Amino acid sequence: MKDLVGLGHLFVVAFLFHFSSFMVLPAITDVTMEAVCPGRDECSVAIYLSGFQNAITGLGALVVTPIVGNLSDKYGRKALMTLPVTVAILPLFILACNRSEVYFYAYYVMKILAGIFCEGSIHCLSLAYVADHVGTKRRAAAFGLLSGVSAAGFLSGTLTARFLATSSTFQVAAAVGAAGAIYLRAFVPDSGAAVSFHDDACDPLLQDSSCSSAASSSASSDEELSPRLPPYKGVLPSPSDMVALLTGSLTLSTAAMITFFYSLGEHGLQTALLYYLKAQFGYSKDEFANLMLIAGAAGMISQLTVMPIFAPIVGEEMLLIVGLLGGCTHVFLYGIAWSYWGAIFCCSIYNFECFCSPIYKDQCVKKCWIK
């Protein structure tokens, strides 16, 4: 427990970062529509811009994240975490000043550049920082706590945005992001490869099965080890180094493949979902915030309670299977949720009261309200 308590400052930074980053999500759809297609509730150009932004951000993060991670082994996690935490403030600051068309496109370009450095870097560096300070047997629980704190930041930011005007939302988000960067530099102790825990006999990246008992640490256990991850010899990894990294471990390559396909479906859904809700049902910032609050509350509870408790019992593989099944169910329900019976079902599970007629099923959600 002492090693988890030592991560308190990192948890504060993660909370503030996700608070500021996700606080603007309920409002950004309205801002985009007003800048790109003023006076309209339906605009395909806004969806194309969002999809292009996600694509460029993802491709850039694919190249930048391994470089940032490799540099953090040499210069420390804190020094490299400062970069994405600071860069993430710039797009928020632009819209905090003004939300006109010119400022929006300046935000759009800066958001793409910031996303390349922030999309994967802050998450991976945070996980690496946790791995540096926590032994392998407690890392799953520590990762769950980090994810839970991040979900708490998402929930708190969304709840705050629910009660703020759009202009104030971006101003508060920029201020909180700046506070997170200052807190990182002032209070988070540095970390690097020199202080990391290392237990090859129980490293899940080096073997296909779970950790064996201490009695099986002889030559038989050595035969069970999968190929070791190739070390980087230079400062900047080449494409061949990244390919060798993925192919050097069956566990790592499988995890990368799962993450790719899951993210492909999840981001594809999220890109169009908010614009669809706005076009179909006239949703705005407050309705988006209500939906995000439900998802954020469920994620925070599961990450802070379920994962730390059950990870040592059922193992990381079973938790991964449950999480993937939950993600697939989530996407499937979104696909049917706006049909007639899907709308009735969603109204029921969210404790809504609806007055719907089969003839006017498209108006169902407009006639629902929270009890």
Disulfide bonds with the S-S distance in Angstrom:
Cys37-Cys43 1.82
Cys347-Cys354 2.47
Cys354-Cys368 2.44
